[in-house]
Every structure is written in C-alpha cells, then in structure tokens.
Amino acid sequence: MNIELMPPLMFGGMILFLVIGFPVAFSLAAVGLFFGFISIELGYFTTAYLFNLPLRIFGIIANDLLLSIPFFTLMGAILERCGLAEDLLEGTGQLFGKVPGGLAFAVILVGAVLGAITGTVAASVIAMGMISLPIMMRYGYDMRIATGVIAASGTITQLIPPSLVLIVLGDQLGKSVGDMYAGAIGPSILQVLLFLGFIAGVAIFAPHKMPPLPDEALTQRGPALYWRVAKGMVPSIVLIFLVLGTIFMGLATPTEAGAMGAVGAVGLAALNGRFTWPLLREAMSNTMRITAMVIFILIGATVFSLVFQGVDGGLWLEHLLAKLPGGQTGFLLFVNIFVFFLAFFLDFFEIAFIIVPLLAPVAAKMDINLVWFGVLLCINLQTSFMHPPFGFALFYLRGIAPKEVLSKDIYWGAVPWLLLQVLLVGVVILWPESVTYWLDKGTGVDPSTVTIDVPPPDMGEEPPPAF
C-alpha cells in the first residue's frame, strides 16, 4: 500500500467511528493505534516511533496552561448555583421592563456579564432559562423569540474571555491565552451589538412579539432599582477584573487567574448567603467530569495525530488545502464551511483537539495570523451550540423549559441567532483589525532590518603575558 493512501484512510476511519457514535476519545485512540500497527508492519515507521506517545501524554498531563480549565470550570459551576444570575437578571429586567423587548435586552446584557465571569455555556443558559423564560411566557413573548434569545445569550460565553474555547485554541495553536483573550475583545463587542440590534429591530417592527412588562410587574422603581442592579453588577465587575485584568496586565497567568476566580466565586456565593458544602461538592463533581472528558479527548487526539504525522498526514493535508482556489480567502472559506458542518456532529472540544492541530501548520505557512485565525474559529465554533441536532445550548434549554414549550419552537428560534453568528464570521474575515487592533503592537521594528555593527578588535597590541 502506498503511504499516500494512509492519511485519507485514517481521516475516513475517524469520521466513520464518530458517525457510528463511539465515544470520541476512544475512537481517536483506536484509529490511531490500528493504523499505527499497520504502518509498522508496512515499514512506514518503526516501533521506536510510537515510544514518543508516553512522552506526549506526559506533556499533556504536565501542561500548566490546561490546569486553568478545571479552575474556570469550578468558578462557573459555583456561580451557576450561588444566585448571582438571579440578582443580575431580575434587576436588569426591571430596569428595561417598560421597553418593548426589555426582558430580551436584559437577557443579552446579563448573558455577556455572566460569560465574562463563568466561561461556561451551561451556567448561562440554565440560569437565565429558569429565571426569564417563565416571565416571558407569562407576559406574552413570542415563544421562538424567547427561547432563541436565551440560548444565544448563553453562547456569548464561548467568545467572551475567560472562554474555555480560547484557552484550548491557544494551546493547540501555540499562542498565549492572553493574546487570544485580547483578540476576542473586539468580536465579543460586535456580537453583543449584533444581538442587541436584532432585538431592537424586532421591537420596532414587531413589538407585539415582545411586549413591555405591565405596571404591576414593575415592583421596583427609582433609586431602589438602581441599587439592586448595582448590587449584582459591582461584584461581577470586581470578579471580571480579578480574572481578566490580572491576565492583561501581566500580573497572573491564566492558571493563576483561574484559581483566583474560583476563590472569588466562593466569596460571591458566601456574600449572597448561598455557599454550602453540598454546593461546593456538586460544583467539584461537575468540574471533575468535564476535566476528565477533556483529558481523555486530548490523549485520544494525541495518539491519532502522532500516527497521522508519522504517515505524512500533515503534508497530505497541506497539499490538499494549498491547491484550493483563491489562496488565503479560499482556504478560510473552506475551513469555516467545513468547521460549521462538522459542528453538527462534534462539540467544540473535539473539533479543537482533532481538527485545529491539522489546520494550524497550513494557516501558518499561508502567513495567516494564528491569533486572528483562532478567534475566527472560536466564533464559528459557537454555532455548535446552536444548530440541530446536537446543539448543547438547545439541549440545556429543552431540559429546563416547561412542557408547553415545543421543541420545534426551540429549534426554529435558534435560526436567526445562528445566522447572526455566521454573519460575525464574515465580518471578522473582511475586517481582521477587529481582532488584531487589540493585540500588542510590539515595537513596530522589523527584526530582519536590524543590523548590529561590532567594531573589529584592535590586534595591534600584544596580549598580556600568561602566568
């Protein structure tokens, strides 16, 4: 068998296992080991090549950057249960209650704030779904608008730092998490503005779908209302600065900031009088499950990628993508369409660990800014939470929604927001400065133009005598 046939066979075998429905981590490891043994028999590489596998697995376990994932997960799990979302959403909902679509505006704004302090979609969707969906149903909101805005507000979490997706993408692309966070600032703002603009448009042209709250629902007004909003916002802003500010200022690594965020989440829960040992134990159990899932997927992915590179899979993929018409533009269009459709079947962790390491070398050789490329993929990966059949945000919402909320309304309600996310992908492709503007510009000096003139030594003097 020709070695050139091995990469497409491996790729096809991986897709087959995933379509059948085997667990991703074990599918990747099985395909990698199977083709690894075949490659040894066919003489493509020796048994000694697979001795790299324990070293790569040890490198995963010893990666300090990945330690930030359980810290941020623990922080989000605690905040999901401590009542912060309730305070934020109820106060902000009262603040915008007199405006058509006021509750929807509140859900988007609070979703952005929760995204900046939790980093997890589940926490945002579940918290806001349980609080705001019954109110929206009670006061006559269109069901598709209500379910769509709740699910979409949760996916904002995937782009706004401290997003877990950005941590994983930074690790896979070999870029610092601080740069990934800085690059995501502009697109995060654009996404919130797009979502708010959509709600504003519906409020103007179809206000009957999002009626304002009646007077009897506005239980708080005046200074008391503002203080209630401040009570929820101020601790949140402090925690955001504690987590993100220390990273951007270079005072802490993402792992250290995640640890401080977890401690801050415990403090907020205690401040709200809702910290209990069962709450902490449940949050730690959830963190353990997610962390174990990530590690197993990483180990499976490294088995697959080691064998894939051993049979020149990187060169095969590079030649395949380099032949696409349109150069960089053609490559970016293909990658984003490919990731969009792959997200119908895989979640963001699986795509980040399987596909991104294969695409990154090709993007680098095409002189594509990898931070910009990573943020672009992060925006695209948000769609994996919103489109059927495996959109997790839709699953979370279906799990907590009342029985009278139809599943078809949840799925159809997600469509406009899905299109807005795709629109943001196009905006970032056409306007790269939305990402690169926020990055460190450096000194502005091209190192290749720097010359250092060293004067030759004066050879006229005799060297001192040696003793």
N, C-alpha and C positions, 0 to 999 in steps of 0.2 A: 504493500500500500504506500502511495506517495505521501510524504509528510504534509504536503499542501492540503490534503483532504482532512487531516486531523482537526484543525481549528473549526471548520464549519460543522463537522460531525459532533464535536464537543458542544458547540453552541446549540445545535439542534437537539442533542440529548438533554441538555439543561432545560430547554423550552418544553420538551416532551414531559419530563418529570414534573415540571411546575404546572403544566396544563392538567396532568392526571390528578394532581392535588397532594402529592407527597410534601411533607414539611420541607421548607426551603433549605434550612441549614444542612439537613441530612442528604437532601437531593444533590446539593452542590458538592459535598464531600464524596458521595458515592460516585458521581460522574467523574470527578477529578481523579479518584483512586482507580476507577475502572480504566480510564484512558491512560492513566499513568503506568499501570501494569502492562497494558497493550504496547505503549511506547517503549518500555524497557525490552519487551520481547522482540519488537521490530528494530531495536537498535537506535532509536531516535535520541535517547539519552540513557545513562547508566543508573543503576540503583543508587549510587552515591548522590545523584542529583536530588533524590527525594529526602536525603538527610538534611536538606535545607528546611524541611517542613517543621520539625520541632523548634528550630531557631525562630522561624516566622511566627509560630504560635506563641512562643515565649515573648516575642516582641509585642504581640497584641496584648497579652496579659500585663506586661510591664509598661504599657503606654500611659504615661501620666495624663495626657490630654483626654483619653477616653474615661478617666476617672471622674471627669466633670459630668458625665451623663447620669450616673446614679445620684449625684448631688442635686442637679437641676430637676431630675425626676422626683426626688423626695420633696424638694421645695414645692413643686406643683401639686403633688399629692396631698401635702399638708394644707396648702392654701385652698384646694378644692373643697376641703371639709371644714374650714375654720370660719366661714361666714363672711369673708371679705367680699366675695362676689355679690352676695345679697345686699350688703350695705351700699356698694357702688351702684348696682343696677336699680335698686329701689329709689335711691336719692336722685340719680341722673334721670330716671324715668319720670319722676315728679317734676324735675326741672324743665323737661321738654314736653310735658304732658299736654299742654294746651295747643301744641303744633300738630297738624296732620302728619302722621308718621313719627311722632315724637318718641314712642317706645322703640321703634326701629332705629332711629338715630342713637338712642341711648344704648341699645344692644351693640351697635358697631363700635361706639366710643369705648364702652366698657370692655368689649372684646379686645380692642387694641391695648388697653391698660393691662388686662389680665394676661394677654400674650407676652407683654414685656416683663411680667413678674413670675409667670408659671412655666412658659415654654412647652406646654402640652395641650394638644387639641381636646383631649377628653375632658380635662378640667373645665375648659371654657364652654364647650358645647353642653355638657351635662348641667353645669351650674346655671347657665342662662336659659337653657331649655326648661328646667324645673321651675325657675322663677318667673320668666317672662311669657312663656307660651300660654299658660292658663289665663294670664291677664289679657293677652292679645285675643285669645278665643272669646273671652267674656265680653270684650268691648268691640267685637265685630271686625277684626282684622281678616283680610283675605288669607286663607289657610296656606296657600303657596308662598305668599309674601312672608308670612310669619315664620314658617319652617325654613325657608331659604335664607332669611337674614340671620337666623340663629346658627344654622350650620356654617354659613360663610364667615360669620364673626369668629367662630372657633378656628377656622383655617388661617386667619390672620396670624395666629400664634406660630405657624410654621415659618414665617418670613421675618417677623419682628424678633430681634435679639432679646433674650438668650435662647434662640431656637435650637433644638437638638439637631435638626437637619443641617444647620450651618456648622455645628461642631463636627458632625460626621463628614460633611463635604470638605471642610477644611483639612481634616485628617487625610482623606482619600486623595485630595489634590495637592497635598504638601504645602498648604498655605496656613498662615496663622489664623486662629479663630478671631483675634482682634481685627484683622483685615476683613475677614468675612462679615463680622458684625458691622464694621464701619461701612462696607459696601452695600449692606442691606438697608441702611437708613433711608436712602432716597426712595427705593422701590416700596418700602413699608409705608412711607408717607403717601406715595402715589396710590397705593392700593386702598388705603383708608379713604382718600379723597374720591376715588372711583366709586367705592361702595356708598359713601355719603351722597355723591352726585346722583347715583341711581335712585336712591330713596327719595331725594329731593325731586327728581323727575316724576316719579310715581305720585308723590304728594301733590304736585302741581297739576298733573294731567288726569289722575285717577284718585282723588282724595278719598272717595268712598271706600277704597280698598284698605285705607289706613286712617280711620277716623281719630280725631283727638280724644283724649280722655274726658269724660264728663266731669262737671264740677265736684260731684260727690266723691269721685275717685281721687281728687287732689286734696289729700288730707293735710299736707304741709305747704305753707307758703311763707314768703318773706325771709327774714334773717334765719329762722329756724331751719328752713330748707337748705339755705346755702351752707350753714354749719354742718348739716348732715352730709352733704356732698363732700365738703372739705374733710370730714371725719374719715370718709372712705378713701379720698384721693391722697391726702398728705402722707399717711403711712405707706401707700403704694409707691408714691414718688420717691420716698426715702429708700425703700427697698430696691427700686429700679436703679437709683444712683449707687447703692451699695453693691449691686451686682454688675451693672454695665459701666458705671462711672469709673470704678476701680480698674476695669479692664482697659478702657480707652485711655486712661491717664497713666497706664503702665505700672500701677501700684500692685496689681494682683494678676496672676494667671487665671485662665478660665476655671481651672480646678479649684483654686483658692477662692475665687469669686462665687463659685457654686456652693462651696462649703459655707461661706458667709451668708449666702442666700438661704440655705437650708436652716441655719440658725435664726436668720431674720424671720423666716416663715413660722418657726416655732414661737418666736417673740410676738408676731402678729396674732397667732392663734391664742396665745395667753392673754394678749391685750383685749381681745374680743371675748374672753372668758369661756372659750370653747376648746382649750387644749386639754386633752385627756390621754391617758396611756393607751387605751384601746384605739384612739385616733392615730397616735404615733405608730402603734404596732401595725395597723391596717395600711398606713402610708408606706411603712418599711417593707411590708409584704408585697405591695404593688410595685415598689421600686425594685425589689429583688427579682420579680418575674420579668419585668422589662429589661433589666440589665442582663439577666441570664439569656434572654432571647437575643439581645444584641451580640453578646459574646459568641453564642453558638453560630449565629449567621456569619459573623466575622471569621470564625475558624473554618466553616464550610467554604466561604468565599476565598480564603487564602489557599486552601487545598486546590480548588478549581483553578485559581489564577496562576499558581505555581506550575501546574501541568500545562495550562494553556500557553504560558510564556515559553515553557520548555519545548513545545512543538511549533514555535514561531507564530503563535496566535496573534501577538502584538503586531508583527509585520503584516500578517494577513489582513488584520483589521485596518491597519494604516493604509495599505494599498487599496483596500476596498473603499474607504472613505475619501482618500485623496483623489480618486477618479470621479467623484461626484461633480457634476457641472456646477459652475458658479463659485468655486473656490470657498472662501470663508462663509459666504452667505448660504451657498448650497449645503455646506456641512452643518451650519447652525439650523437651517430649516429641517434637514433630515433628522438631526439629533432630537430636536424638540418635538417633531411629529412622532418619532419613534418612542421617546420617553412618555409622551402623552398617552399613546395607545398601550404601552407596556404597563402604565399605571392603572389600567382597567383590571389587571390581574395580580400585580405585585404592590406591596406597600413601599413607602419611601426608604426604609432601612434596606430592604432587599435590592432596590434599584441603586442606591448609593454604594452598596458594598460589591455588587456584581457588575453593573454597567459602567459606573463612573471611572473605576480604575482602568477600564479598557479605552475609554474616550479621552482621558486626560492627556496621555502622551501624544495623541493625534492633534488635539487642540493646541498643545504647546508647540508642536512642530509647525503649525499653521500660524504661529505668532499671535495667538489669542490670549488675552489677559485672563489668567486662570481664576482670579478672584471674581471678575465680571462673569466668567463662564459658570462658576459655581453658584453665584447669586441667581443667574438666569435659570439654571437647573432647579434651584430651590423654589423659584416662582412656579415653574412648571410642575414640580412635584406636589405642590399644593392641590393640584387637580385630582390627585389620587385619593384625596379625602372627600371629594365632592361628586365624582361621577360613578354611576352604577357599573357593574353590580356590586363592587366591593368598597364603596366609599365609606370609610370608617366614621366620618362625621355624620353621615346619614344613618349608619347603624346606631351610633350613640343616641341620636335624636329619636330614632324609632323605639329604642329601649326605654326612654323616659316619657314619651308622648302618650297622651290618653288614647284609649281605643278608638274614639271617634275621629281621630286624625288618621286619614287614609295614607297608606304607603305611597300610592301614586302621587298624592299631593306633595309628599316629602321629596320624591324624585324629580317631579316636574318643577317644584320650587327651587331646586338647586341649579337648574339650567341657566338662568340669567347670570348668576354669580360665577358659574363655570366659564361662561363667555367673557365676563369681565376679567377673570384671571388670565385667560388666553390673550385678551387684549393687552394686559400688562406685559406679557411675554413679548408681544410685538413692539410695545413702546420701549422696552429696555434694549431690544435688538437695534431699533432705529436711533435710540438716544443712549449710547453707552455711558455718557457723562452722568446719567442718573445714578450710576454705581461708582464710577471712578472719581467723581468730584469729591467724595467723602473720604477717599483714601489718602494716606500720607504721600505728599508730592515729592518728598526727598529733598535733595539739594538743588535739583534742576541741572546738575552737571552730568554729562555723559562720561562714564568712566573710561570708555575707549579713546576719548580725546585727551585724556590727562597724560602728560609726559613729565617725567622727573629727571632732571639733568643732574647727574652726580659728577663733580669735578674729579679728574684722574688724580691718583695720589702723586705726591711730589717724590720722584725717585732720585732726586739729586743728593739727598743726604744719606749717609751711611747708617745702617741700623746700629742701635746701641749694642755694645758688647754683651755677650751672654755670660752669666756667672754660673 
